[in-house]
Amino acid sequence: MAESQKLTVREIMTKEIISRARHDKEFKQLLLENPKEAVKQVGLNVPDHVDLRVVQETGNVCYIVLPANC
């Protein structure tokens, strides 16, 4: 696989979290209400000083996230 095609750990975990949310409605609800607790269920511990936010797009709302180094 070419260097530019390698997935980052963040991309892999994001795909895993989204997949679980699609198939597990209770997990999805927890993810929206308490993201840090939800991601613990997939093996991620988010430090206290990090603010983790989860939002869900709708048919009329789309989000673009700019990286910190932008």
Number of C-alpha atoms within 10 A of each C-alpha: 6 5 6 6 7 9 11 9 9 9 11 10 16 13 12 13 18 14 12 15 18 11 10 11 11 11 21 20 13 15 20 15 14 15 19 21 15 21 19 11 11 12 9 12 12 14 9 8 6 8 9 12 11 12 11 8 9 8 5 5 7 9 9 5 5 7 6 5 4 4
